[in-house]
Amino acid sequence: MANDDFESMYSIEFDSAPGHMREAGEIEHFLGAFGRTPNGGLIVTTSGQAYIHRDLIFTLVARLKLPAMYYERSFVTAGGPDVIWV
């Protein structure tokens, strides 16, 4: 296999849309808008707000059918949908 073929098979391209959300309404608004973007996914980084609002995040991720990655195993064991622990 040519090197170019190998690289194209295992490369991804992404744009980031950082969202600094502190309240439930901000989370719902941001994820609702983001969820309408095709081929999107969510990476939840470490924050107290993410932990406090994790049930809301789970609900929105499931409703919007977004793949999601979480920063902590507790998100996985709490039953987050489409979970990947990194």
Secondary structure, DSSP 8 states (H G I E B T S, - for coil): --HHHHHHHT------------SHHHHHHHHHHHHTSTT--EEE-S-HHHHHTHHHHHHHHHHHT--EEESSHHHHHTT-TT--B-
